[in-house]
Amino acid sequence: MTYSDIPRLLTMTIVWLLLLVWSLIADRSGCVATLGIWVVFSIIVFVSGIESALAKRRVFLTECLEPRTFLFQLLQRRYLLVAIEILTSAVLALLLMVSALSFASRHWSLMFADVLLVSLLLPRFYGAFAGQLREPYRYVTARRWAMWVSTLFLWLESLLVLVFTNEENFIGLRWQEVISYGSTRFDLPCAPVAAMASLVSALDDLGQWSAQNLARSLQDLPQAFMASASLFVYVVLSLLLAYAYSRALIGVVGRPWTMWRIEPRESAVIAGDGAG
């Protein structure tokens, strides 16, 4: 790591610190304060998503569509794209917030290590794409690649922990007993957030239960079906959580306004001038 990497590292550490602070003050935060924190996280996640979406839109408009067609005119209006990204970012930010309430020390250590990983990967990807991609697409692509590496790193770690580490012992229990006696109940001032946090915690416990008891439940069809479904839900949720956190890290260093200012046909004009 060089001195030029430190500002990037400190910037992305803000995401980790915000999430940690939220987990510490959640039991004293009403719905209004929770809404404000949710908006902050949604904006951070939105920045990363809209930057990538705008870059893909530029390429699609330039390379795939004929001008003055209906689909071209529809995609040329960026507001539909912005609305989709706002909705997606709000959902991912909410998942990140409610999941953070169940994080153990292992989770926080891993997520900080991921901050270090992304801060080291970004300048390497920036350099690797130099001369390969036109500006500013080089920076967008580098940030996107770093985000997916981060997502894969966090997701694989959660799967390894599920297989090789038993944080709770659910062997021999039925899934109803895990829900009734094993899952965490959150008592927060904002009841909707408490309910969602309890639901995510229950799904996490069911995932651990399914990994421990799937082979034992094969002769009991309802239990076997529930174990298979719980394992699938755990895998999907862990992937979404890794994706949400990785998007948040990239969001604080993203530059979506650069892609917003580029004219839709600019790349085609440049390419045409170069060919001429």
SEGUPA-368000 format. One line per field, with one value per residue: residue in one letter; residue number from 1; x, y, z of N, C-alpha, C, CB in turn. Coordinates in steps of 0.02 Angstrom, whole numbers. Glycine has a CB too. Layout:
REM SEGUPA-368000
res: [A;...]
n: [NUM;...]
nx: [X;...]
ny: [Y;...]
nz: [Z;...]
cax: [X;...]
cay: [Y;...]
caz: [Z;...]
cx: [X;...]
cy: [Y;...]
cz: [Z;...]
cbx: [X;...]
cby: [Y;...]
cbz: [Z;...]
//
This chain:
REM SEGUPA-368000
res: [M;T;Y;S;D;I;P;R;L;L;T;M;T;I;V;W;L;L;L;L;V;W;S;L;I;A;D;R;S;G;C;V;A;T;L;G;I;W;V;V;F;S;I;I;V;F;V;S;G;I;E;S;A;L;A;K;R;R;V;F;L;T;E;C;L;E;P;R;T;F;L;F;Q;L;L;Q;R;R;Y;L;L;V;A;I;E;I;L;T;S;A;V;L;A;L;L;L;M;V;S;A;L;S;F;A;S;R;H;W;S;L;M;F;A;D;V;L;L;V;S;L;L;L;P;R;F;Y;G;A;F;A;G;Q;L;R;E;P;Y;R;Y;V;T;A;R;R;W;A;M;W;V;S;T;L;F;L;W;L;E;S;L;L;V;L;V;F;T;N;E;E;N;F;I;G;L;R;W;Q;E;V;I;S;Y;G;S;T;R;F;D;L;P;C;A;P;V;A;A;M;A;S;L;V;S;A;L;D;D;L;G;Q;W;S;A;Q;N;L;A;R;S;L;Q;D;L;P;Q;A;F;M;A;S;A;S;L;F;V;Y;V;V;L;S;L;L;L;A;Y;A;Y;S;R;A;L;I;G;V;V;G;R;P;W;T;M;W;R;I;E;P;R;E;S;A;V;I;A;G;D;G;A;G]
n: [1;2;3;4;5;6;7;8;9;10;11;12;13;14;15;16;17;18;19;20;21;22;23;24;25;26;27;28;29;30;31;32;33;34;35;36;37;38;39;40;41;42;43;44;45;46;47;48;49;50;51;52;53;54;55;56;57;58;59;60;61;62;63;64;65;66;67;68;69;70;71;72;73;74;75;76;77;78;79;80;81;82;83;84;85;86;87;88;89;90;91;92;93;94;95;96;97;98;99;100;101;102;103;104;105;106;107;108;109;110;111;112;113;114;115;116;117;118;119;120;121;122;123;124;125;126;127;128;129;130;131;132;133;134;135;136;137;138;139;140;141;142;143;144;145;146;147;148;149;150;151;152;153;154;155;156;157;158;159;160;161;162;163;164;165;166;167;168;169;170;171;172;173;174;175;176;177;178;179;180;181;182;183;184;185;186;187;188;189;190;191;192;193;194;195;196;197;198;199;200;201;202;203;204;205;206;207;208;209;210;211;212;213;214;215;216;217;218;219;220;221;222;223;224;225;226;227;228;229;230;231;232;233;234;235;236;237;238;239;240;241;242;243;244;245;246;247;248;249;250;251;252;253;254;255;256;257;258;259;260;261;262;263;264;265;266;267;268;269;270;271;272;273;274;275;276]
nx: [42;26;56;-38;-145;-203;-301;-410;-432;-468;-585;-672;-675;-764;-891;-891;-877;-995;-1091;-1057;-1078;-1216;-1263;-1234;-1313;-1441;-1536;-1577;-1632;-1764;-1901;-1890;-1755;-1698;-1748;-1679;-1546;-1560;-1586;-1463;-1377;-1441;-1417;-1278;-1263;-1336;-1258;-1153;-1225;-1295;-1193;-1133;-1246;-1273;-1158;-1171;-1287;-1244;-1157;-1247;-1337;-1251;-1190;-1285;-1416;-1521;-1528;-1666;-1765;-1899;-1857;-1730;-1761;-1829;-1731;-1643;-1694;-1653;-1720;-1805;-1712;-1645;-1749;-1768;-1644;-1646;-1748;-1692;-1574;-1626;-1686;-1573;-1495;-1576;-1575;-1440;-1431;-1520;-1464;-1341;-1368;-1359;-1228;-1078;-916;-830;-890;-875;-736;-704;-769;-700;-576;-611;-628;-493;-450;-522;-476;-345;-361;-422;-329;-245;-328;-363;-239;-217;-313;-274;-248;-322;-459;-569;-565;-701;-726;-637;-616;-743;-763;-657;-693;-810;-764;-686;-788;-859;-762;-748;-879;-883;-781;-833;-950;-909;-839;-943;-1010;-913;-902;-1029;-1024;-911;-908;-996;-1091;-1203;-1282;-1389;-1422;-1528;-1643;-1807;-1868;-1967;-1940;-1820;-1858;-1944;-1870;-1735;-1700;-1654;-1737;-1773;-1781;-1823;-1842;-1903;-2026;-2053;-1922;-1867;-1944;-1906;-1769;-1774;-1831;-1731;-1629;-1688;-1695;-1559;-1524;-1600;-1534;-1411;-1461;-1511;-1393;-1335;-1428;-1481;-1447;-1493;-1628;-1683;-1771;-1886;-2002;-2068;-1977;-1858;-1886;-1901;-1774;-1697;-1753;-1723;-1585;-1561;-1618;-1533;-1410;-1440;-1475;-1354;-1273;-1335;-1316;-1176;-1159;-1228;-1150;-1027;-1063;-1090;-962;-898;-979;-944;-832;-867;-906;-1031;-1083;-996;-1023;-1153;-1143;-1094;-1130;-1254;-1215;-1083;-971;-983;-965;-833;-770;-802;-734;-604;-593;-603]
ny: [-60;112;289;356;273;287;395;341;223;274;340;234;167;241;191;67;112;189;88;12;105;123;-5;0;103;71;18;129;213;295;281;391;432;312;308;417;369;260;325;384;271;217;313;303;171;187;272;194;98;173;231;121;76;184;183;60;88;191;120;29;113;168;62;-38;5;80;252;365;270;187;117;169;304;284;231;334;429;456;442;335;235;288;284;146;110;182;116;-15;13;59;-57;-143;-68;-70;-208;-222;-143;-205;-330;-303;-289;-414;-450;-530;-523;-581;-551;-411;-397;-463;-383;-263;-307;-327;-197;-157;-244;-201;-69;-93;-162;-74;31;-56;-115;3;34;-82;-74;34;106;4;27;162;326;394;263;168;188;166;31;-29;-2;-76;-208;-223;-217;-336;-432;-409;-441;-579;-625;-598;-673;-806;-827;-825;-941;-1038;-1026;-1067;-1203;-1257;-1205;-1206;-1096;-1099;-1237;-1337;-1467;-1604;-1533;-1477;-1373;-1288;-1278;-1212;-1085;-1048;-1055;-1036;-925;-750;-618;-453;-304;-158;22;60;-24;-90;-108;-187;-303;-343;-364;-470;-565;-583;-631;-751;-819;-832;-918;-1029;-1065;-1109;-1214;-1297;-1334;-1414;-1514;-1566;-1690;-1776;-1756;-1812;-1919;-1873;-1794;-1660;-1592;-1609;-1539;-1409;-1390;-1388;-1278;-1177;-1177;-1134;-1005;-947;-947;-859;-741;-714;-688;-572;-486;-476;-416;-295;-231;-222;-140;-25;10;41;143;260;303;319;399;451;562;589;495;533;654;626;628;529;480;506;420;346;446;481;361;354;464;424;313;375]
nz: [0;-42;-9;-84;-83;40;62;-10;61;187;152;113;233;304;272;337;470;486;477;588;692;676;714;848;899;867;956;1021;932;857;737;651;659;615;485;430;434;350;229;207;189;79;-20;-32;-79;-196;-275;-324;-397;-495;-567;-633;-704;-789;-867;-935;-1004;-1091;-1174;-1230;-1297;-1390;-1462;-1489;-1522;-1646;-1687;-1648;-1635;-1544;-1429;-1413;-1385;-1267;-1178;-1183;-1102;-943;-825;-792;-773;-662;-567;-552;-498;-379;-308;-300;-228;-106;-54;-43;47;161;190;221;336;430;438;494;628;682;673;720;805;713;589;582;582;463;369;382;338;207;164;161;61;-55;-66;-102;-222;-313;-367;-437;-532;-600;-658;-735;-834;-907;-1063;-1117;-1109;-1151;-1078;-981;-952;-910;-772;-718;-753;-683;-551;-547;-566;-450;-357;-382;-353;-217;-176;-207;-122;9;3;-20;97;191;154;179;317;352;319;387;516;666;732;810;890;812;794;775;803;752;618;663;798;796;751;855;976;951;870;865;949;919;1010;972;961;842;773;644;591;690;674;543;564;655;571;472;554;595;472;447;552;517;401;453;528;426;359;456;477;359;298;398;390;278;269;318;239;242;329;259;142;196;247;129;63;156;154;23;29;124;55;-51;18;86;-24;-75;32;36;-88;-68;31;-36;-143;-70;-24;-146;-183;-111;-175;-304;-464;-530;-597;-700;-801;-824;-890;-1016;-1187;-1274;-1403;-1412;-1406;-1523;-1618;-1592;-1624;-1759;-1809;-1783;-1868;-1990]
cax: [0;64;22;-95;-201;-231;-366;-462;-445;-505;-652;-712;-684;-823;-948;-885;-890;-1066;-1128;-1043;-1114;-1287;-1277;-1228;-1365;-1506;-1584;-1598;-1652;-1834;-1912;-1867;-1682;-1684;-1761;-1623;-1488;-1577;-1577;-1390;-1351;-1471;-1381;-1211;-1271;-1363;-1204;-1118;-1269;-1314;-1133;-1127;-1304;-1264;-1106;-1201;-1336;-1207;-1132;-1304;-1362;-1202;-1171;-1338;-1480;-1524;-1558;-1734;-1813;-1936;-1816;-1677;-1789;-1847;-1671;-1609;-1720;-1618;-1757;-1828;-1653;-1634;-1801;-1753;-1586;-1667;-1784;-1644;-1528;-1663;-1693;-1507;-1474;-1615;-1548;-1375;-1442;-1551;-1417;-1287;-1387;-1342;-1158;-1031;-850;-802;-917;-846;-666;-702;-790;-645;-526;-635;-610;-422;-444;-547;-431;-286;-379;-442;-275;-218;-373;-355;-179;-223;-357;-246;-234;-368;-526;-570;-587;-690;-751;-586;-626;-806;-752;-613;-732;-857;-727;-669;-849;-876;-713;-768;-940;-864;-742;-877;-999;-876;-823;-1004;-1025;-864;-921;-1089;-1007;-859;-913;-1062;-1099;-1255;-1293;-1459;-1427;-1584;-1703;-1849;-1863;-2013;-1907;-1769;-1893;-1976;-1824;-1665;-1687;-1650;-1791;-1746;-1826;-1800;-1895;-1939;-2052;-2042;-1852;-1858;-1975;-1864;-1706;-1790;-1842;-1666;-1594;-1719;-1674;-1490;-1523;-1626;-1481;-1365;-1497;-1516;-1327;-1321;-1479;-1509;-1439;-1534;-1699;-1702;-1826;-1946;-2010;-2077;-1916;-1809;-1903;-1887;-1701;-1672;-1774;-1687;-1516;-1563;-1630;-1471;-1360;-1461;-1469;-1284;-1248;-1363;-1283;-1108;-1166;-1247;-1092;-977;-1087;-1081;-891;-883;-1020;-911;-778;-895;-914;-1085;-1096;-954;-1061;-1215;-1130;-1074;-1185;-1265;-1182;-1015;-922;-989;-935;-761;-749;-807;-678;-542;-592;-592]
cay: [0;174;346;375;229;301;430;294;178;311;354;174;150;276;146;19;147;205;27;-6;153;106;-65;17;150;50;7;194;253;289;271;449;426;254;328;458;325;220;368;392;210;209;358;275;113;212;302;140;66;217;240;63;74;236;160;8;122;225;70;0;163;181;3;-87;32;131;314;386;216;193;93;218;362;265;226;398;462;421;445;268;201;316;259;75;107;206;61;-68;36;62;-126;-168;-32;-96;-274;-212;-116;-253;-385;-280;-296;-482;-465;-546;-494;-608;-513;-344;-404;-481;-325;-216;-336;-315;-127;-157;-278;-158;-11;-116;-184;-20;59;-108;-119;64;28;-137;-55;91;88;-47;56;235;363;373;195;130;193;132;-41;-49;-3;-132;-270;-226;-232;-407;-470;-401;-481;-649;-637;-600;-727;-871;-834;-843;-1011;-1079;-1025;-1109;-1274;-1281;-1177;-1209;-1044;-1125;-1309;-1351;-1537;-1641;-1492;-1465;-1303;-1250;-1265;-1160;-1021;-1033;-1050;-1023;-862;-690;-570;-386;-256;-92;73;60;-92;-123;-128;-244;-362;-364;-390;-536;-610;-599;-674;-817;-850;-852;-977;-1085;-1085;-1150;-1276;-1339;-1363;-1465;-1566;-1586;-1763;-1810;-1743;-1836;-1967;-1834;-1751;-1589;-1564;-1607;-1482;-1347;-1384;-1369;-1209;-1133;-1173;-1092;-936;-923;-934;-799;-683;-699;-656;-504;-446;-462;-369;-230;-200;-206;-80;33;29;74;204;319;325;321;464;441;622;586;458;570;710;604;624;459;459;533;367;329;500;475;302;370;509;385;271;417]
caz: [0;-46;22;-126;-67;106;59;-32;117;238;127;117;303;328;266;392;533;488;491;657;735;672;754;919;921;841;1010;1047;874;836;665;613;653;572;416;407;422;291;171;196;160;12;-65;-43;-123;-259;-315;-359;-446;-551;-609;-677;-748;-841;-914;-978;-1047;-1144;-1221;-1265;-1344;-1442;-1501;-1503;-1545;-1698;-1661;-1665;-1625;-1481;-1373;-1404;-1351;-1198;-1138;-1181;-1042;-889;-763;-777;-745;-595;-523;-537;-454;-313;-275;-285;-176;-43;-30;-22;108;217;206;253;403;477;447;538;698;704;660;775;795;651;533;579;562;393;328;381;293;139;149;141;-3;-109;-73;-138;-289;-358;-408;-481;-590;-639;-698;-782;-890;-943;-1132;-1140;-1113;-1157;-1019;-911;-942;-875;-700;-702;-757;-628;-489;-552;-555;-379;-320;-389;-314;-147;-165;-207;-62;67;-5;-10;168;227;140;215;388;358;313;433;583;695;782;854;882;799;774;805;811;694;600;705;861;784;749;919;1032;933;835;906;946;929;1042;950;963;778;769;578;585;736;643;488;592;682;515;442;601;592;410;456;595;478;356;492;545;366;346;506;482;295;289;447;378;212;272;338;180;258;357;205;98;231;250;63;50;201;129;-36;51;156;3;-88;63;98;-85;-78;84;12;-143;-41;65;-87;-178;-27;-25;-209;-188;-83;-220;-372;-497;-579;-637;-760;-851;-838;-935;-1083;-1235;-1293;-1465;-1414;-1421;-1593;-1657;-1585;-1662;-1830;-1827;-1784;-1927;-2047]
cx: [44;23;-40;-156;-236;-296;-423;-482;-486;-576;-697;-722;-744;-885;-949;-902;-964;-1108;-1118;-1080;-1189;-1304;-1274;-1284;-1435;-1558;-1606;-1623;-1726;-1840;-1886;-1791;-1662;-1695;-1705;-1561;-1499;-1567;-1503;-1361;-1378;-1435;-1312;-1215;-1294;-1307;-1168;-1162;-1283;-1253;-1126;-1185;-1298;-1211;-1133;-1250;-1300;-1184;-1190;-1332;-1315;-1193;-1229;-1400;-1471;-1556;-1628;-1784;-1845;-1892;-1759;-1702;-1806;-1785;-1632;-1633;-1695;-1661;-1786;-1771;-1639;-1686;-1789;-1695;-1603;-1702;-1736;-1598;-1563;-1670;-1626;-1483;-1512;-1591;-1482;-1384;-1469;-1505;-1361;-1304;-1371;-1268;-1120;-964;-818;-826;-883;-773;-661;-720;-737;-588;-547;-623;-538;-413;-465;-501;-367;-301;-391;-384;-244;-263;-369;-295;-184;-264;-330;-225;-280;-438;-520;-591;-657;-714;-700;-599;-690;-796;-708;-651;-782;-823;-709;-730;-866;-826;-730;-830;-924;-826;-787;-925;-968;-858;-885;-1023;-977;-881;-982;-1071;-962;-864;-985;-1067;-1153;-1264;-1368;-1471;-1485;-1647;-1743;-1849;-1910;-1981;-1852;-1801;-1918;-1925;-1754;-1652;-1690;-1710;-1763;-1800;-1800;-1857;-1935;-1962;-2042;-1970;-1838;-1886;-1932;-1798;-1717;-1799;-1775;-1626;-1622;-1698;-1601;-1484;-1549;-1574;-1430;-1397;-1498;-1448;-1311;-1368;-1507;-1505;-1483;-1609;-1725;-1761;-1890;-1956;-2021;-2013;-1861;-1822;-1886;-1811;-1672;-1690;-1735;-1615;-1512;-1571;-1567;-1419;-1376;-1453;-1397;-1252;-1272;-1329;-1212;-1110;-1183;-1188;-1039;-998;-1079;-1009;-873;-922;-985;-853;-803;-901;-969;-1098;-1053;-991;-1124;-1203;-1112;-1135;-1192;-1226;-1110;-964;-923;-957;-859;-735;-750;-751;-612;-536;-579;-521]
cy: [62;230;367;332;248;341;385;246;213;325;293;150;184;231;96;51;165;144;5;40;138;46;-50;61;128;42;72;240;241;283;330;447;368;271;371;418;283;261;376;330;199;252;329;216;135;238;249;110;109;230;182;60;125;215;108;39;157;176;42;49;171;122;-40;-58;81;194;326;327;224;173;140;279;346;263;291;441;424;412;377;228;224;288;186;69;132;151;5;-49;38;-8;-153;-133;-57;-165;-268;-188;-168;-313;-366;-288;-365;-498;-480;-514;-518;-569;-445;-347;-419;-421;-271;-241;-325;-243;-123;-189;-233;-98;-30;-135;-127;10;8;-116;-56;59;-26;-118;6;69;35;-20;132;265;390;302;151;130;159;57;-66;-52;-61;-199;-278;-243;-305;-451;-468;-443;-555;-668;-644;-659;-795;-881;-854;-916;-1058;-1082;-1069;-1183;-1298;-1255;-1180;-1157;-1063;-1199;-1322;-1424;-1570;-1600;-1491;-1391;-1260;-1232;-1213;-1091;-1001;-1018;-1028;-954;-802;-645;-501;-340;-186;-42;75;-12;-125;-147;-188;-308;-388;-393;-460;-587;-631;-644;-745;-854;-872;-915;-1038;-1110;-1129;-1217;-1323;-1372;-1419;-1525;-1591;-1662;-1802;-1805;-1774;-1883;-1934;-1781;-1678;-1556;-1559;-1549;-1416;-1335;-1361;-1297;-1159;-1124;-1127;-1018;-907;-905;-869;-737;-664;-667;-584;-459;-428;-411;-299;-195;-180;-144;-18;57;66;139;266;343;331;392;459;502;624;551;496;624;689;600;553;436;481;480;348;382;494;417;317;415;471;342;312;442]
cz: [0;-14;-19;-113;-2;103;38;24;170;217;133;188;333;325;324;459;540;506;563;705;735;716;828;944;900;897;1043;992;858;761;624;604;609;499;389;391;359;227;155;163;89;-39;-82;-91;-193;-304;-356;-414;-507;-596;-658;-727;-805;-892;-962;-1027;-1105;-1197;-1262;-1316;-1404;-1489;-1524;-1537;-1602;-1669;-1687;-1663;-1556;-1422;-1360;-1366;-1279;-1154;-1135;-1123;-981;-827;-743;-745;-674;-546;-504;-488;-384;-274;-254;-227;-108;-13;-4;42;169;238;243;325;451;488;496;612;726;696;724;759;730;591;526;558;488;349;328;336;221;118;126;72;-61;-120;-109;-210;-337;-399;-456;-542;-633;-685;-751;-843;-928;-1013;-1160;-1151;-1118;-1091;-1033;-898;-905;-800;-678;-702;-700;-563;-489;-539;-481;-337;-323;-353;-240;-131;-161;-144;-1;63;8;63;207;215;176;290;399;360;369;504;607;750;833;839;875;781;812;813;746;680;641;771;854;783;818;974;1014;905;883;895;963;958;1027;953;898;763;700;569;630;705;585;512;621;626;483;488;600;528;413;499;558;427;392;511;485;351;394;503;415;285;337;431;314;214;297;285;196;285;303;158;131;237;184;47;93;178;68;-17;83;104;-35;-44;77;36;-90;-26;63;-44;-118;-8;14;-127;-136;-26;-89;-216;-162;-126;-292;-398;-550;-623;-701;-816;-871;-890;-1006;-1128;-1261;-1353;-1468;-1433;-1494;-1637;-1654;-1626;-1737;-1852;-1830;-1845;-1989;-2050]
cbx: [-48;81;70;-76;-177;-180;-361;-438;-379;-469;-649;-680;-622;-835;-946;-814;-848;-1088;-1107;-967;-1101;-1308;-1227;-1163;-1350;-1500;-1553;-1540;-1608;-1873;-1986;-1887;-1651;-1727;-1827;-1607;-1475;-1650;-1610;-1354;-1369;-1545;-1374;-1179;-1321;-1414;-1155;-1097;-1333;-1342;-1070;-1126;-1368;-1246;-1046;-1235;-1377;-1147;-1096;-1359;-1372;-1136;-1125;-1359;-1516;-1565;-1514;-1736;-1777;-1999;-1790;-1648;-1851;-1882;-1627;-1620;-1799;-1556;-1812;-1853;-1592;-1637;-1870;-1737;-1529;-1714;-1838;-1603;-1500;-1732;-1721;-1456;-1485;-1689;-1539;-1333;-1489;-1619;-1387;-1270;-1462;-1383;-1126;-1024;-804;-822;-993;-852;-632;-751;-856;-619;-516;-710;-621;-380;-487;-619;-415;-255;-440;-475;-221;-212;-445;-347;-120;-254;-426;-185;-164;-370;-569;-617;-537;-726;-768;-517;-626;-861;-720;-554;-769;-891;-664;-639;-907;-881;-641;-782;-990;-823;-691;-916;-1030;-813;-795;-1062;-1022;-794;-936;-1138;-973;-792;-887;-1077;-1116;-1323;-1263;-1484;-1361;-1563;-1683;-1922;-1878;-2077;-1877;-1732;-1952;-2020;-1821;-1643;-1737;-1586;-1850;-1720;-1831;-1771;-1865;-1893;-2125;-2059;-1805;-1892;-2045;-1851;-1678;-1852;-1886;-1626;-1599;-1795;-1683;-1450;-1566;-1691;-1446;-1342;-1568;-1540;-1273;-1325;-1534;-1474;-1365;-1521;-1712;-1644;-1807;-1937;-2067;-2133;-1892;-1808;-1979;-1918;-1669;-1702;-1849;-1687;-1489;-1620;-1689;-1444;-1356;-1534;-1505;-1245;-1270;-1438;-1283;-1074;-1220;-1304;-1063;-967;-1160;-1105;-846;-901;-1084;-887;-719;-962;-846;-1148;-1083;-888;-1079;-1242;-1075;-1038;-1174;-1337;-1220;-997;-935;-1063;-959;-742;-793;-874;-673;-538;-657;-639]
cby: [0;191;405;371;158;340;489;254;152;376;377;120;167;340;109;-11;209;234;-29;-3;225;93;-121;51;219;-15;-38;228;238;349;261;515;417;194;367;510;280;196;437;405;149;227;429;253;63;267;340;85;47;284;245;-1;86;303;133;-45;173;263;13;-19;229;199;-38;-120;67;105;374;418;146;151;22;240;387;197;172;436;466;459;496;233;213;392;265;37;147;268;33;-84;105;93;-172;-158;44;-99;-315;-162;-57;-277;-406;-207;-283;-532;-406;-623;-510;-682;-504;-309;-459;-539;-297;-203;-411;-332;-81;-195;-342;-134;19;-175;-228;35;87;-175;-130;125;14;-198;-40;120;66;-104;36;257;421;421;163;157;267;152;-59;-1;63;-132;-272;-159;-190;-426;-443;-327;-468;-666;-581;-535;-724;-875;-768;-797;-1024;-1051;-953;-1094;-1287;-1262;-1104;-1280;-978;-1086;-1349;-1306;-1574;-1667;-1421;-1492;-1294;-1289;-1330;-1173;-1025;-1091;-1116;-1072;-852;-651;-589;-357;-269;-96;141;88;-91;-75;-70;-230;-346;-307;-343;-533;-577;-534;-645;-812;-802;-794;-966;-1065;-1025;-1112;-1261;-1299;-1309;-1434;-1542;-1550;-1783;-1781;-1670;-1870;-2024;-1802;-1776;-1580;-1606;-1674;-1483;-1348;-1450;-1416;-1201;-1160;-1242;-1114;-932;-977;-993;-805;-698;-763;-696;-505;-484;-527;-393;-239;-248;-265;-89;17;-32;27;194;305;276;288;486;423;684;550;388;602;752;535;673;448;485;562;306;319;568;465;242;401;567;341;232;475]
cbz: [61;-120;28;-199;-63;148;12;-94;147;255;55;76;343;287;199;395;538;421;443;671;711;600;736;931;894;803;1062;1083;812;860;651;649;723;593;412;460;482;295;183;263;205;13;-35;24;-93;-246;-270;-311;-413;-525;-565;-636;-709;-809;-875;-936;-1008;-1115;-1184;-1215;-1309;-1411;-1461;-1439;-1487;-1760;-1679;-1733;-1631;-1483;-1388;-1472;-1388;-1198;-1165;-1247;-1042;-871;-767;-840;-789;-596;-557;-602;-483;-319;-322;-347;-193;-54;-86;-78;99;198;142;214;400;449;380;523;705;665;623;784;854;643;541;647;603;379;354;451;308;134;211;193;-3;-94;-5;-101;-286;-319;-364;-444;-566;-592;-654;-749;-865;-905;-1138;-1089;-1051;-1214;-1002;-865;-1010;-890;-679;-753;-825;-622;-479;-621;-599;-356;-347;-462;-327;-131;-221;-269;-51;72;-75;-53;195;206;64;205;411;301;246;405;585;723;748;844;942;743;788;870;831;706;526;716;889;717;700;941;1067;885;778;892;994;863;1119;879;976;719;785;522;602;804;617;441;645;726;463;427;672;595;351;488;658;441;326;555;568;306;350;575;524;237;298;517;377;179;318;411;138;309;415;167;80;301;272;8;64;272;113;-84;100;204;-46;-111;129;117;-146;-67;151;-12;-192;10;117;-133;-197;44;-18;-268;-150;-13;-217;-373;-530;-544;-595;-746;-825;-773;-907;-1079;-1293;-1307;-1525;-1345;-1378;-1612;-1632;-1512;-1646;-1844;-1776;-1723;-1935;-2046]
//
